[in-house]
Structure formats: C-alpha cells, structure tokens
Amino acid sequence: GRTATHGSLYRVSSLGGPSRKLIDVANDVGGVSPDGQRLLFVRYGTPSRIISANTSDGGDEQIVYSPNATEGTDTNFRDPHFSPDGKSVYFIKTERTGGIQNWSLMVLPIEGGEPKQILQQAERINELAVLQDESALLITAIDRVSNLQQLFHISLADGTKTRVTNDLFFYFGVSIDRDGRNIVISQRDTDNRVWIGDTSDFASLEPFNREPTAYEKVDWTPNGRVVYDALENNRIQIWIADADGGNLQRLTDTQS
C-alpha cells in the first residue's frame, strides 16, 4: 500500500558490472520510452503518482499522472508502459470504494488529457505489455475460477478479454520484444506436501497428502489425526485426516 517502504531504482548493464543508483524513492518500475531516453515508475504517497525520469541519470523527474479529485486518495498505480509510438502511457489502476477493490487498465495521452478506462474488474491485474501494433495488451491477472494468475489478451478495439493460458501454473513478468514477435513470461509451479515418518528413521518419511497443495502449518491432534492448511482453488483451507491420509475432511470454507 501507500505506507510501504520506498525502494531505490538502479541501472545495470545487460553485460553485467556494477550497478548505479538512479532514483532514491521508487515503488514500482515500468517501461522505457521507444527512444530509450525516459523511464516510467510509480512513487507511492498521498497521492501516488506515475513519474518519468531520464534513463541516463534519473534526473528531470516529471509527473505523468496524479489522481484527480473524483478518484479520491485510495487510488494506486502499477506497471506503467509507453505505447510503441511514445504518445501514450498504459497503466494499471487500483482503487477501493466502499470496501470493494477494483482493478482497471488505463491509457493516458502524453500531451495531456484525462486517462481512458479500457477494462475494469474485481480480480487483481499484476502486469501489462503492449503489442507493437497497439492492437492489444497482454496482462497477467488472477483468474476468477482457479484464483491463479494467468495470461490474458485484451483487445484495444473493444476491450474483449481472452484467456491465453489455461493450466494450474502461476504466470508473472510478461514482456514483448521490440520487434513485437516474441513474448517472454515466467511460470511458477509450487509443490508443497506434508510428510510423515518415524523419528528414529528419517528415511521413512513419506508424503502424507496426495496433492502438492500444503501451505505452511501442520500439527497432530490429541487422538492421532493430522490437521493442516492447504490450498483448494488457490485459497487456503484447513483440513483434517487420519495419519495414513484417510478420512480427509475440510474444516473451513474460505471464499477469498
């Protein structure tokens, strides 16, 4: 949130070597302008702002966007990116109204004017990338059904959202190369299990639960059963079972 500790932004050669500090107070780094001269980043505060600075030394800071009076103070931004022609900035906006969190994709003309909303949803949007022909965006966002972060295609003509990935992995860090032909994205697969074995023979340890969805807590009950937390549809639930994994029962019904 806006009260989070600020980080520092550094520049390092793609060939390696020492890094050089560019900006002292930055919370979320965005994209570089097509000519390579300007860098976008977000600085949390009251209000939070999207700012651009020189890529060479971090100087000449300029406010690209700050919330207007109608947006209120509980508004934040992330992952701002220039359009391929450098005339617009695409960014993610999050705002809380009446206790409800909404995430939006926005586009702002560099020369001035109000941002235009492309899409709004209740599910978290984490990162975006702009196709070279500016026909669409690629975003990583939480899927409503699985609660896993997946890759989506957003048409800029009509805002249509199409899911690109459809699996049990977690995707983040999407980027498109300068030619607009190749996508790079990171994929995370977590395998957590509860293990049970003899205290005098650690080699006897064997996985207790069939699915690799254990979270972080596990304990014995007084009558020799096992209670633990595990993920179901990527939501944490509490479970109990016999020591051999039988008679598995879910104790909670967490929806968020």
C-alpha positions in Angstrom: 0.0 0.0 0.0 0.9 3.7 0.1 2.5 3.3 3.5 5.0 0.7 2.2 8.7 1.4 2.5 10.1 3.1 -0.7 12.8 1.3 -2.7 15.6 2.6 -4.8 15.9 2.2 -8.6 19.3 1.1 -10.1 20.7 0.9 -13.6 22.9 -2.1 -14.5 24.4 -3.0 -17.9 22.9 -6.1 -19.6 26.5 -7.3 -19.9 27.0 -7.2 -16.1 29.1 -5.0 -14.0 28.5 -2.6 -11.1 25.0 -1.0 -10.7 24.4 2.7 -10.4 21.6 4.3 -8.4 19.2 6.4 -10.4 16.3 7.2 -8.1 16.0 7.0 -4.3 12.3 6.9 -3.9 10.5 4.4 -6.2 8.0 1.7 -5.6 7.1 0.1 -8.9 9.2 0.3 -12.1 7.6 0.5 -15.5 8.8 0.7 -19.1 11.3 2.7 -21.1 10.3 5.1 -23.9 10.8 4.0 -27.5 13.8 6.3 -27.9 15.3 4.9 -24.7 15.5 8.3 -23.0 12.8 8.2 -20.4 11.8 5.7 -17.7 8.4 5.3 -16.1 8.0 4.4 -12.4 5.4 4.8 -9.6 6.0 6.6 -6.3 3.6 5.8 -3.5 2.3 8.7 -1.4 -0.8 10.7 -0.8 -1.5 10.8 -3.7 0.5 8.1 -5.5 2.0 9.3 -8.9 3.2 8.0 -12.2 6.6 9.7 -12.9 9.1 9.7 -15.7 12.8 10.4 -15.4 15.9 10.3 -17.6 17.3 6.8 -18.0 20.8 8.1 -18.0 20.9 9.6 -14.5 17.4 9.5 -13.1 17.1 13.3 -13.3 14.5 15.6 -14.8 11.5 13.9 -13.0 8.2 14.8 -14.5 4.7 13.8 -13.1 2.9 11.9 -15.8 -0.3 11.3 -13.9 -1.7 12.0 -10.4 -5.2 11.1 -9.3 -7.8 13.8 -9.8 -10.3 14.9 -7.1 -13.0 12.5 -8.2 -10.7 9.5 -7.8 -10.1 10.1 -4.1 -7.0 9.3 -2.1 -7.3 5.5 -2.0 -6.0 5.1 -5.6 -2.8 3.5 -6.6 -0.9 2.6 -9.8 1.4 0.0 -11.1 3.4 -1.1 -14.2 3.2 2.0 -16.4 4.4 1.5 -20.0 4.8 3.7 -23.0 2.9 2.9 -26.2 5.1 1.8 -29.1 4.9 5.4 -30.7 5.6 7.0 -27.3 2.4 9.1 -27.4 0.5 7.4 -24.7 1.1 5.6 -21.4 -0.8 2.4 -20.4 -1.0 1.6 -16.7 -2.9 -0.4 -14.1 -5.0 1.5 -11.6 -6.3 0.0 -8.3 -8.9 1.8 -6.1 -11.0 0.9 -3.2 -14.6 2.2 -2.9 -16.9 1.2 -0.2 -14.6 -1.6 0.9 -14.5 -3.1 -2.6 -11.2 -3.3 -4.5 -11.3 -2.8 -8.3 -8.5 -3.1 -10.9 -8.5 -1.2 -14.1 -6.4 -0.9 -17.3 -6.0 2.7 -18.3 -4.4 4.7 -21.2 -3.3 8.3 -20.9 -2.2 10.6 -23.7 1.3 12.0 -23.0 0.4 15.5 -24.3 -2.3 15.9 -21.7 -5.9 15.0 -21.0 -7.8 12.5 -18.9 -7.0 8.8 -18.9 -9.4 6.4 -20.6 -10.5 3.2 -19.0 -10.0 0.1 -21.1 -11.2 -2.6 -18.7 -12.2 -2.8 -15.0 -12.5 -6.0 -12.9 -12.5 -7.2 -9.3 -9.6 -9.6 -9.9 -6.1 -8.4 -9.4 -4.1 -7.2 -12.5 -0.4 -7.5 -11.9 1.5 -6.6 -15.1 0.9 -5.5 -18.7 2.7 -5.4 -22.0 1.7 -3.5 -25.2 1.7 -5.2 -28.6 3.8 -3.4 -31.1 0.9 -2.6 -33.4 -1.0 -1.3 -30.4 -4.0 -3.6 -31.2 -4.0 -5.3 -27.8 -2.4 -5.6 -24.4 -1.2 -8.8 -22.7 -1.8 -8.8 -18.9 -1.1 -11.2 -16.1 -4.2 -11.3 -13.8 -6.0 -13.5 -11.3 -8.4 -15.9 -13.0 -11.8 -15.8 -11.3 -12.3 -19.6 -11.3 -8.9 -21.0 -10.4 -7.7 -18.0 -8.4 -4.3 -18.5 -10.2 -2.6 -15.7 -12.1 -2.9 -16.4 -15.8 -2.0 -14.6 -19.1 -4.8 -12.7 -20.9 -5.2 -10.9 -24.2 -7.1 -7.6 -24.1 -8.3 -6.1 -27.4 -7.9 -2.4 -27.5 -10.7 -2.1 -30.1 -13.5 -3.2 -27.8 -11.9 -4.3 -24.5 -12.6 -8.0 -25.1 -10.6 -10.2 -22.7 -9.4 -13.6 -23.9 -7.6 -16.1 -21.6 -4.3 -17.2 -23.2 -3.1 -19.8 -20.6 -5.3 -22.3 -19.1 -3.5 -24.5 -16.6 -2.5 -24.9 -12.9 0.6 -22.7 -13.1 1.1 -19.1 -11.9 2.4 -16.6 -14.5 4.1 -13.3 -14.0 6.6 -10.9 -15.6 5.2 -10.7 -19.1 7.2 -8.8 -21.7 7.2 -8.4 -25.5 10.4 -7.8 -27.6 10.9 -4.6 -29.7 10.0 -6.5 -32.9 6.7 -7.4 -31.4 7.1 -11.0 -32.4 8.2 -12.8 -29.2 6.7 -13.0 -25.7 8.7 -13.9 -22.5 6.9 -14.8 -19.3 7.8 -16.5 -16.1 5.9 -19.6 -14.9 5.8 -20.8 -11.2 4.8 -24.2 -10.0 4.7 -24.8 -6.3 4.9 -28.3 -4.8 4.2 -28.4 -1.0 3.5 -31.6 0.8 3.0 -32.9 4.4 5.5 -35.7 5.2 5.1 -38.3 8.0 7.7 -40.8 9.2 9.5 -42.4 12.2 11.5 -40.0 14.4 14.3 -42.6 14.6 14.4 -43.2 10.8 14.1 -40.0 8.7 14.4 -42.1 5.6 11.0 -43.4 6.3 9.4 -40.0 5.7 6.7 -40.3 3.0 4.2 -37.7 1.6 1.0 -37.7 3.6 -1.2 -35.8 1.2 -1.9 -36.8 -2.3 -2.0 -33.3 -3.8 1.1 -31.0 -3.6 -1.1 -28.2 -2.1 0.0 -28.0 1.6 0.5 -24.4 2.7 2.6 -23.9 5.9 1.0 -25.2 9.1 0.6 -28.8 10.3 0.0 -30.4 13.7 -1.1 -33.6 15.5 -4.4 -33.8 17.3 -4.6 -35.5 20.7 -6.2 -38.5 19.1 -3.5 -39.0 16.5 -5.0 -37.3 13.5 -3.3 -34.7 11.4 -4.6 -31.1 10.9 -3.0 -28.8 8.3 -3.7 -26.0 5.9 -3.7 -26.5 2.2 -4.8 -24.7 -1.0 -8.0 -25.5 -2.8 -8.5 -23.4 -6.0 -5.6 -21.4 -4.7 -7.5 -20.5 -1.5 -6.3 -21.6 2.0 -8.5 -24.1 3.7 -7.9 -26.1 6.9 -8.1 -29.9 6.6 -8.0 -32.9 9.0 -7.2 -36.6 8.2 -6.1 -39.9 9.7 -2.3 -40.4 9.9 -2.4 -42.5 6.8 -4.2 -39.8 4.8 -7.6 -41.4 5.0 -10.9 -39.9 6.1 -9.9 -36.5 4.7 -12.2 -33.7 5.7 -12.2 -30.0 5.0 -12.9 -27.9 8.1 -13.3 -24.4 6.6 -15.0 -22.8 3.6 -12.8 -19.8 2.8 -14.1 -17.9 -0.3 -11.4 -15.2 -0.5 
